[in-house]
Each structure stands twice: as structure tokens, then as C-alpha cells.
């Protein structure tokens, strides 16, 4: 598969995926007497191509702050800090992300900036590094030697993909062929490459791949071309929510009967309604619901996930997605760094996190990784859930060993990503 991508290319804005959405954003919590305030900022697409992820990510970000403040804030030595959230809509555009970074840091004085991924993240790093402000991305491939304070601690895209393919191959050994589909951008390119590698390692032949343009509106021919190869598996890669939903609906309408999988499966109750429970049964993906019993166990580093899930669904009925908790997971790790450092200062928090023997990744034990590849040891690699739809409900079926797989396959996966232009030279 010969695909390349220019990581400097700006993603063009197009019609909003969530036009007309109301965000339900509450006003910042006011500090009481004797309490201090620490500000955190989200630069996220509330409109544009990636709004289907950016809106729920911010909703979860704000909810985490509200729940933390309700519980008494963050204790830092003898001080108590209430958390205030600032937000900037970057429309998933690099130029607007940079404007937002200067506003959040220069005017609002935030101590943490959380972003979605890719080009906007890369665009703001020179400024945030100069200002020594901690930031976070969902894509590990955004790291570079020039991004000293950028962390990949919530998601580790695309490195969490292979364990899900391994699990599927182990549990469905009769599946021998796959078609992989995604949009042609900095999410789709490394994701397709990583999926293809994982399928190859499991002796599953990739019979069709397609990187479709971001402007694609009609997915009937995309699915028709894939089904013409008669694949056992349809893999929707890291497609944006609207793209994913339209492709799944087309697969249903065109009579696909095989296995489906992807990184995310946002709004799956609505997809079941539009197709059927039987059609969606067994779908494999990577993002759990937070009422999953596995997340109530002692090794999970997220405070009261069931409460977070219930409150989110109460505030935003039917809006839970893969990104509803990812920014909040960054805040959970940041909070532990603040408490360990005894400070909200970015450089102090960064040093405290790096010094931890067992950094508190949301899904359990993890380690810092990335120095030999990205020039910074700023990615948390550990475990990640493999999720399957069972009787219409997401269920964690395994905690995939991302760190173990990467330890055995680092050279080959890095060469694969380098070939498609997704690693620094």
C-alpha cells in the first residue's frame, strides 16, 4: 500500500458535522473564600469536520471540572484549588488553534491545554513550548523533539489498534480477509497502515483499502467497491463519526453479513435503530461505556467512572461517544501530577509525572515511552480495552496489552508509520 501524507498540510474546514448543536456549557465555577483557582483550557473543534469528537470531548472536560469542584477541588499543600475551564473552537484548523493557544495562555493564563490531535496540535507546539505550558494530544504521532511539554496520556493513537485485531483473530479464526476504509488525513493514514500491519501479522489478507476524500458525501460507491472484494471483515478504521455512521448504514443496506470493527463506534444505539441489533452484534472497537463493570475495578485510575457516565448522560442524553471522556482522562492524570508536585505550574507538574515509577494511566499500569522515536518520553503506554457490542451494549472483553505488543513490534510498526510520513525524521 503506497500512501503518503504531508503532516504540514492544513485540514480544510467544511460543513459542520454538528450544525445546530447546543453544547450545554455551564459558567465557570466561582472560588469560595480561601480557595484559589487553577485554569485549564481546551482547544477543540466545536464546529467543522471533527466536531463530532470535539464537542463531546469538551462536554466531558467541563463535567470533570464540575465533579472535581463538587468534591472539594484539588488539594495542593495547604491550598485548595477550584478548577475553571476555558475553551476555544479551532474548527480543526491550525491557524485558529494557534490563535486560541495565544488567547488561552496569554489572556486566560491556563496551566494546561488539551487538544484533539494532528495539525492543530503541531501548529501550537512552538508557542506552547516557548511558554513552557503543558499540553496533551490524543495522537502519539503528534510528538516530536520540538514538543517538550506535549503529552500523549489519554489516547495513544494508533498504537492501541493491534491488540483488538489480535483478539478478533484469536476469537474468530475463520475470518481471513478484510477491507479497510477511512478518510484521507492525518488520522486515517497512520490508522490504515497500523490496521494493515496487525491484520498481516494475524494472517488476515487486506483485499481492499480506500482513503476517501474529506469532501465525500455519497458512501454507496465506497462500500460497493469494498464489498466487491467479498471481505470477511469491514474495518472502518478511525473514520469521523458522520463518515462511520454513513458507511455502516450503507453496509447494512447493501447486505453485508460479516464482521465489522473500527477504532470508535460513536452513537451506537442510534446505529442499532437505523440498522438492527443483529446486524451490529459483535462489532469490535476500542472505547468503552463508563458503566462497564471492568472500569469499577481497583486498577482503574479514573475517579468514579460510573458516576461520570451517569452525570454525562443526564446532562447530554444520547450524546456519549468515544471522546466524552478522553479530555477528562487527561485532567485525571494532570490532577495526580499537581498533587505529587505540590504545584499547578506546568514545569513542576511535568517533572512530577515523569518521576513517577507507575504513572497513573486511566486503564492501569503504564510506562513513559517515545524518546527513541519522537525525541521525548511523553507517551504513556500500557493497556487499552478491546470492546465488543453484545446484545446491543458495549462490553469490555479484554484489556489489550499495548505495551507488550509494542515491545515486540516496535521496529516494524515504526517503519510502517515512517513509510507513510507519520513520524519525525
N, C-alpha and C positions, 0 to 999 in steps of 0.2 A: 504494500500500500504506500503510494508516494503522495504524501500531503505535507505541505509546509505552511507555516503561519508567521507573520510579522508581528511580534509582540508589541511593536511601537504603534501599530495601526489603531487609530481611534475607532471605537464602535459607533456607527451612525445611529442616531436616535430615530425611532419610528413611532407608530401609533402606540399609545399606552395599552399595555395588557390589561390594566385595571382601571380603565377610564370610568370616572364617576365614583370610584371607591371612596368611602369615608373612613378615615383612619382611626377614629376613636381615641385621639391622643389627649391625655389629661394634662393639666397645667403642672409645672414643676412643683414638687413638694417643698414647702417652706420649712426652714430650720426653726426649731424651738429655741428658747433661751438656753444658752450654754452649749448649744450644738453648732458644729461647723458644717460647711457644705463642700463636697467634692463634686466636680462636674465631669461627666463623661459624654462623649459625642459620637453620633452615628452619621457617617456619610454613606447614604444608601439610596438606591433608586426607588422613590415613591411613585415615579412615573417613568415611562419608557419601556424598553424591551425586557428588562429584568425586574419590573415592579412586582411581578408575581412572587418573587422571592424577597425583594427589598421591603415591601410593606409588612408582611408577617414578621420578618426579622426585627424590624423596628418595634412592632407591637410587643414582641416578646422582650425586647430590650427595656422598654418602658415598664412593662409589667414586673420584670425582675427588680428594677429600682423601687417600684411601689411596694413590693413584698418585703424587700430588704429594709426599707424605711419603716414599714409597719412593725417589723420585728425588732426595731430599735436602732437601725443604722449599722454603721461599721465602727467597731471599736479599734482605735489606734492609740495605744498607750493610755493616757488619761483622757483622751479626747474621743468624742463621738461625732461621726460624720454622717450627715444625711446626703443621699445621692440625688443629684439633679441631672437630667438628661437634655442634651441639645441635639438637634437633628438638622441635616442639610440634604436636600434632594439633589443628587448629582445626575439623575436621569441615566445613569450608567455611562456617563461621558467624562473623559479625562479632564477636559478644561473646566467643567463645572465642579468636578471633585477637588481640583486644586483651589478653586475659589472658596469652596466650602472649608477646606483644611485651614486656609488663612483666616477665615472668619471664626471657626470654632476655637482655634488655638490663639489667634491674635486678639480677638474681641471677647470671646466667651471664656477663655482660659481653662479649657478642658485638660484633664490629665490622662485621658485615654481616647483614642479614635478607633472605632470599629468600622470596617468597610466590608463590602461583599467579596469582590475578587477582581482579578485581571487588570485591564488597562487603567481604570481609575486608581487602583491601588499603586501601580507602578508610577503613575503620574504624580502622586502626592509624596512619595518617599523622599526625594531630595529635600523638600521643605520640612517634613516631619523629622527627618534625621538631623537636619541642621538645628531644629528647635529641641531636639532630644525628647520627643514626645512618643510614648508607647502607642503602637497601633496593632491591629490584628486583621488578618485576611482568612477567608475560607479555603483559599487555594495555595498549597505549599509551593507550587511553581512560581508564585509571585516573589519568593525570597531571592535575595541577591546579596553580593558583598557590600553593596551600597545602601542596604536597608537594615542598619544596625539594630533598630528598635522595632522592627516589624515581626510579629509573632504569627505562627500558624498553629493555633492551640485548640480551636473549636473543631473545625473540619480539617482534614488533610487530603484534599482532592489533588490528584487522582489515586493516591497510594492506598486508599481504603477499598478500592474496587476488587482486586484479585480474590480476597477471601470469600466474597459472595459467589464468584464463579466456581471456586474450589468446592464450596458447599453444594452448589447446584449439581456439579459434575458427580460428586460423591453420592448424592441422593437421587439423581435421575441419570444413571449411566447410559441409558438408551438414547439420550439426546446427543446428536453427532454433528449438527450443522447450525449456523447462526447467521442472521443478518443484523448489522449494526447501523443505527441511524441517529444523526444529531445535526444541529446547526453548525455552520462553518464559522467558528470563532474560537477564542482562547479557552473556552470550556469544552467545546465539542472535540477539538483536535486532540488534546492530550488524553481525553477520556476514551475516544475511539481507539487510540493507539494502545492504551493500557488494557482495555477490554480485549482487544485482539490478541495481545500477548498472553493474557490469562486464559483465553479460550484455547490458544495454541498449546499452552502448557498442559491443558487437560484433554488434548487430542480431539477438540471440537473445531471443525473446519469453518472458517469465516467465508461464506459463499457470496456475500454481498455487503458492501459498505456504501453509505451515502452521507456526504456532508452537504446539506441543502442550504441555500442562501437564507439569511435572516429575513428577507422580504417574502419568503414563501407563505402563501395563503391557502393554496389548494394542496392537501396532502394525499388525495386519492392516488395520483400517479407515483408518489413516493412509496406508498405502501404497496401498490400494484407491482412496482419494479422489484421490491423486496420479496413479495410472495411468489413472484415468477420463478425465484430460485428454490422454492419449496423448503424453506428453513424449518428446522425443529424449534428454533428459538428466535423470537424477535426481541432485540435489545435496543431500547430507546435511549441508552447512553445517559448523557447529562443534558437532555433537552429541556428548554424552558417550559414552565407549566402549560401555557397555551399550546405550544407545539406538541408536547406529550399527550395532552388530552385529545387533540385532533387526530393524532396518529393512532391512538388506542381506539377511538371511535371508528376510524377507517378500517382498522384491523378487524374489528367486530363486524362491520357492515360487509366486508369482503370475505368473511367466513373463515378467518384464521382459527385454528383449533389447538395450536401448540402452546409452548411455554413462553412467557413474557418476563422480562426483567429490565431494570434500569437503576440509576443511582437514586432518584427520587420517585415518589408516587403521590403527588400532591392532590388533595381533594378527592381521595379515592372513593368516599361514599357517593359523591356525585357521579363519578365514573361508573360505579356499580349500577346506579339508577339509569344511566344512559345506555348501558350495555346489559349485563346481567351478573349476578353473583357467581354463576357457574363459569362465565367467560373470564372473570377476573381471578377466580380461585387459583392459588398457588403462585401468584405474581411475586417475584423476588426483588427486593430493593434494600435500601440502607438506612432509612430514617424511621425510628420507632415512634409510636404514640407514647406519651409520658405517663399513661396509666398502666403501662406494661408491668406485670409483677417483677420481671427481671430487674427493673430500674429501682425497685424498693430494697434491693439487697445492699449489704454493708459496703461493698467495694465501689459503689457508685458515688462520684463526687459532684452531686448536684442536690442542693437542699430541697427536700420535699417536692420531688418531681410530680407526684400525683396532685398536690395542691396547685402547683404551677399550671398543670394541664387543665384542671377543673376551672381555675380562675380565667385562664385564657379563653376557654370555650364559652364561659359565661359572658365575658366581655365581647368576644368576637365569634358568635355562633357560626359553625361551619367553615371557619377560616383557618383552622390548624393545617400547617404544611410542614415540609422538611425544614424550613428556615425559621419556624416560630420560636425555636429555642437556641439556635446557633450563636446569635449575638449574646444571648443571656448566658450561654456556657462560657463565653469569653469573659464576661463580667464575673462569673463564679470563680474562675481561675485568678483573675485580676484581684478580686477581693482577698483571696488567700495570700497573694503576693503582698498586698497592702498590709495585712495583719502581720505577716512574717517580717516585713521591712520596718514596721512601726512608722510608716510614712506613706503619703499618697504621691510623692514625687516620682515621676516616671523612671528615672535612672535608678532610684532606690528600689522600686518595685521590680524592675527588670533584673537587678543584681540578686534580689532575694529569690525570685523564681528560678534563676539559673543555678543558684546554690543548692536547691532542693534535691535530695537524693531520690525522692519519689514525687515528681511534680504531679499535682492533682488534676490529671485529665478526667473529663466527665465520666468516662467509661472504665476507670480503674488505673492500675499501674501503667506508667508510660516513661519514656526517656527522651531527653533532648537529642535531636538529630539534625543533620543538614550541613555541618561545617565543611565536609569534604566535597559537597555538591554545590551548595549555594553560597558558601563563604561565611555563613552564620549558622550557629547551632540553635536555631529558633523554632524548629518544628517539634511538636510533641507527638511521638509515635508510640502507640500502644495497641489497644484493642478497638474494634468497631463492630457494632451489631449487624448481623445478617437478619433481615426481616422478611417475612412471608405473609401474604394475605391468606388467612384461614377462616373459612366461614364468614367472610365479609369483614374481618377485623385484622389489623396489623398485629403480628406476633413475632417477638424476637426468638429465632430458632437456634442461634449460635452467636457467641462473641468471637468474631473473626480475629485471628492473630495477625494484625498488620505488621507489628514489629518483627515477628518471626518470619513472615513471608519476605519482608524487605531485607532482612539479614541474609537470607538465602539467595535473593534475586536482585540485589541492588544494582549490580553491574549491568544486567540485561535490561532492566526497566529504565535505568538512566540513559542507556544508549538508545533505547526506543524513543524516549522523550526528547533526547538531543536531536535525533534524526528529524523530528517534526518541528524543531525550532522552539521547544518549550523549556529549555534550560539555558542558564547563562553560559557563555563560552569560558 
